[in-house]
Amino acid sequence: MATDIRILFLADSHLGFDLPTRPRVKRRRRGHDFLANHKAALATALREDVDIVVHGGDVFNRPDVPASLAYQAYAPMLRLADRGVPVFVVPGNHERSSLPHLRLARHPNLHVFDRPRTFMAPIRGTTVALSGFPFERRDVRSRFPALLERTGYRAAVDKGDRAAVRLLCLHHCLEGATVGPVDFTFTTAPDVVRVRDVPGEFGAVLSGHIHRRQVLVRDLCGRRLEVPVLYPGSVERTSLAEIGEPKGFLMLRLSTRDGRVDWEFRDLPARPMVVADIEADAFRAGTTRVRPGAACGETLESRIRAIIAAAPDDSVLRIRIRGRLRDRDLPAVSAASLRRFAPATMNVEVGVDGLFGRGRDGRPGRPPKGGT
């Protein structure tokens, strides 16, 4: 009797984010959070005996990662491959459409969409067809139909390779995807794929690139899509645009009877993000003069200390100072000063919007940017 097929789908691991090879300062690095969540998601595939794993791209945060990091990224994938679980990876834009150090990922069960292609995955007497191509930088909107034809998905049908379910694996924006605190919606730009260009033969589109997890089931006019578009989102928050967004991966269940695709989001631990604003003119470092916006006796440093104390100990904290700082205010926002009283488990960054002080030549200085 036919049974459903289970797929674990993750994307945008961004390994190497805030993870320098030779750090100049000893502090908590956010890169370890990304690596931990990448491994945790893939460990679920082992624990729950999934049939297929798909990574939707941007495994890495940049194309020139050290081999040691590539090894750590591929190792949990290779463990799955060794167990007989086929793993499929779409190279993303951060990798410049090509995975680094692929010699470390050579395995008959690890498949990379290094060009437009279709893989056939036999699972318990049935077959899943996975078609896709790496991130395309040049006008994917107009070129999408041709790129899709080059995957050979039609030829597989013509040859009689009948699949219970067909999936399209991408790393792109599709119409209707939303991001950011104001819910920006991707519509008709050259880097946005038309949803109507996805053939109805596919059971679902599995795509990375959009960091907010979401499933698109209607087009821009509100009409129901023939093929749903699934974004698992990134495994961790990469910027303040993702503040408050849950992070994780998707578990899919494919029906071998009618091709139906069901999905369930699974959460991963995400660092809390906190943003605080300070008006620079309300304070003068080392003084207790009261200005509008400052409590009696409060200094810039004491305000920063209070903000840090109120934030969760494991938070990613961004303090934005608006206005003009003078040279003598700078010690309060230096990285060395922040490290003295911020918890080692916290990431703190201080940004200054206005100009500060003047150099010895009388020219305006540049806004400082401190961080732990």
N, C-alpha and C positions, 0 to 999 in steps of 0.2 A: 504494500500500500504506500502511495506517495506521502511523503512527510514534508513539512515546511522547512525552508532553508534559512538559517540565521546568519546575519552579517553584522559585524562590528564596523562602524564607519566613524573615523576621526579625521581631523584636518588641522592645519595651521598650528603645528607644535612649536614652530619658531625656535628651535634649539640653537643656542648660541646667543640669544637675546641677553644682554647684560651679563656676559660670561667671558671676560677677557682671559686670554691664555696666561698672561703675566700681569695680574692686577697690581697697581702701584699702591693701592690703599686696601687694608684689610677691613672689609665690611660685608654685610649680607648682600649676596648677589641674587637678583631675581631669576637669573638663568637656571638656578637649581630647582626653582618651582616649576618651570616649564618642563625640565627633564623628568622630574618626579611624576608630573601628570601624564606625560607621554608614556612613561613606563606603566603607570597605574591603569591607563586605558587598555593598553595591550595585554596586561596581566589579566584583565577581565575576560579577554578572548580565550585564554588558557583555562581559566577557572570555570567558565560557563560553556565550554566546548562549542564555540561558534564554528561555522563551516567555512566562512570567508572573512578576510579583513581587507578593508579599503582605506587607504590614506589619501585624502583629497588635496595634498600639496602643501608646500611650505613646511616640509619636515624641518628645514633649517632656516635660520633668520638671514643668512647671507650665503653666497656661493663658495666662499673661500674658507670654510671652517677647517680646523685642524683634524687630522685623521683620528685622533683620540676621541673627539666629540662624535665624529661620524660612526665610530665603532660603538659608542654608547647608544646612538640612535638606532642603528641597525640590529644590535644584539637582541632586543626583545622581538623584533620581526623575524629574525632567524630562528629563534626558539620556537615560534609558531610554525614556521616553514618546516622545521625538523619534525614537528608533531603531525605533519601532513596537512596543515591549514594553509591554503594558498593566500598570499599577501600581494595586493596590487597597489602601486604607488603612482600618483600623478605629480610630476615635477611642477612646482609653482613659480610665481614671479620672483620671489626672494631668492630662489635658487637659479634664477635666469634660465628656467625651463630645462635644467639638466642637474641630476643629483650628483653631488661630489663624492669622490672616493668609492665609486660603485664596485671596485674590486673587493671591498669589504662586505658587499651585499650579494655576492654571487651565490645563487641557490636555485635549483630547478623549481622551487615553489615560491620564489619571490620575483614578481613581474613588474616591470616599470614601463609606463607609457612614455617611452623616450621619443616616440613619433606617433602619428595617427595609426591606431591598430586596434584589433579586436582579439581578446583572449577568451577561450572556451574553458570553463571550469567544470569538470564532471564531479557531481556531488551525489552520492548514493543512488546511482542509476538514472539521474537526470543531469541536465546541463544548464549552467548559468553563463550567458554571454556578457562580457564586460567590454564595452567599446569606449575609446577616449583618446585624448591627445594632450601633450604638455601645454602649459600656459603659452598663449599666442599673443605677442605684443602688438602686432600690426592689424588694426581694424578688424577685430574678430567678428564684429557684427555683420559685415558684408561677406567675410570669408568663411563664416561658420558652415554653411551648407557644403562647400567644397571640402573643408577640413573633415567634416563628418563622413562624406563619401570616401575619403582616403582611409578611414578606419577599416573599411572593408566589411562593415556590418551587413550590407546587402549581399555581398558575395557569400558570406557565411550562410545566409538563408538560402541562396540559390544552390549551394552545394548540398543542401539537405541537412546541415548541422542545426537541427531543431533544438532550440533552447526553451526551457520552461519559463525563464524570465530573462529579459534583456535590460541591462543597466548602462547608462551613459555616465562616464566618470570624467569630471572636468575640474579646472581651477579658474573659475571666471565669475563675473557678475552676470546675472540674468535679470531680465525685466521684473520689477516688483520687489527685488531684495531691498531691505532697509538697514541703515546703520546710524549710529550716533545718537546723541541726546535729543536731537530734533527730528529723528526718524527720516533722515534723508533717503529718498527713494531713487533707485537707478532706473532710468527710463530709456532714452534713445541715443545715448552717447556711442561713439565708435567702439568702445570697449565693453559694451553691454550686449549680450546675446538676446535675440528675439525668442520669446518662449514658443511662438507659433512655428519656429523653424525646427523644433524638436519633433521628430516623427513619432507617431502613435505606437510604433512597434516597441518602444521602450516602456518598461514598467515604472522607471523613475530616473531622475537625474540626480547623481550624487556629486556635489560640488564643494570645494573649499574656496578660499579667498575672502569670503564675507565672514567677519569674526563674530557676528551675532547669530546665535542659533535660531533657525526658523525653517518653516516648510511653506513653500509657495503652492497654493492650490487654485489661485485665481489670477487672471491676467490683469493688466492695468485698467481694463474696462469693467472688471468685476465678473467676467465670464469664467466658468470653471475650466481649469486646465485639463487637457487629456492626459498629460504626464506631470506628476508632482515633482517639484524641485526641492531637494533636501540639503540644508546646510547644517552641519553639526556645530559650527562656530569654532573658535580657537580653544585650545586646552587651558589657557590662562589669559588674563587681561593684559593687553600689551600697551594700552594708552588710556588716558582719562576719558576718551570717547566711549569706552566700554565700562565706565563706572557703574556699578550695581548690576551688571549683566551676569547671569549665571553662566558657568563654563562646564564643558563636559564633552560627551560624544553621543552617538546614536546607535541604538540596537534595532536592526531591521529584521522583519520576518516576511519571507517571500513564499507565497502560496504556489505550490507546483500544480495545483488543480486549475486555478483560474488566473494566475499571474498577479494576484493582488499583493500590494506592498503595504505592510503596516510598520509603524515606527514608534520608538520610545526613546526619549531623551534620558540620559544618565548624567548625573552631576559629578564633577570633580571639585576638590577644594580650590577656592579662588581667594587670593589675598584681598582683604578689604581695601578700597581706595578712598582717600579722604582729601578734600580740597579746602583750604582756608585762605581768606584774603585779609591783607593788612594794608591800611593806608599809611604810607611812609611819613607823611607830614604830621601825623598825630604823635610821632615819637622822635626822640633824639637820643641816640645811644649814650648811656652813662649819665643821663640826667633824669630828673623827676619832674620836669616841667609838664604841666597838664595842657594838652591841646585837644580840640574837638575830636572825639573818637577814642581817646585814651582815658583809662581810669586813673584816679588820683595816684601819683607815684609810680605809674607803670612805665616801663621802658620797652624799647623794641625787643631787647633780648628776653625780658620777662614775658612779653606777649608770646614770643616764639616758644619759650619753654612751656607756657600754659597750653598752647595748641598741641604740642607734642605729648604732654601729660594726659590730655583729654582723648587722644586718638588711641585706637587699639594697638597693643604692643607689636602686632605683626602686620600693621598696615603699611600701605604704600602712600605716603603723605606728601602732598604738594602744597607748599605755602607760596602764595603769590603776593608780592609786595608791589603795590601800585603807587606811583609817584616818584619823587626825587629823593635819593639817598645821598648824604654827604660822605666824604671820605672816612670820617670818624665813626660812621655807622657800620662800616664794612666788617669789623671783627664779629659783630653779632650774627652775620649771615654766612660766615666762612664755614667751609666743610669741617675744619678742625674744631670750631666752636660747637657745631651741631653734634659731632661725634662724642663730645664730652657729656652731653645729657640726653641724647636720644638712645632708646634701647637698641641693643645689638640686633634684635629681631626685626627692627623697623627699617624701612627705606624712606629717607627724607630728602626732598629736593626743595630748594628755595630759589625762586625766580624773581627778578626785579624788572618791572616794566619800564621804568623811567631812567633817565640819565642820572649819573651820580658823580658828584665832585668834579674836579678838573685836574689834569696832569700838571706837571711842573711847567709845561709850555703854555698853559692856559687853555688848552683844548678840552672839550668835554670827554669824560671817561666813558667806558663801555659798561652796560649793565652787567653786574656779576651774576653768576649762577653757581650756587653752592649745593652740595649734596653729600649724603653719608654713603 
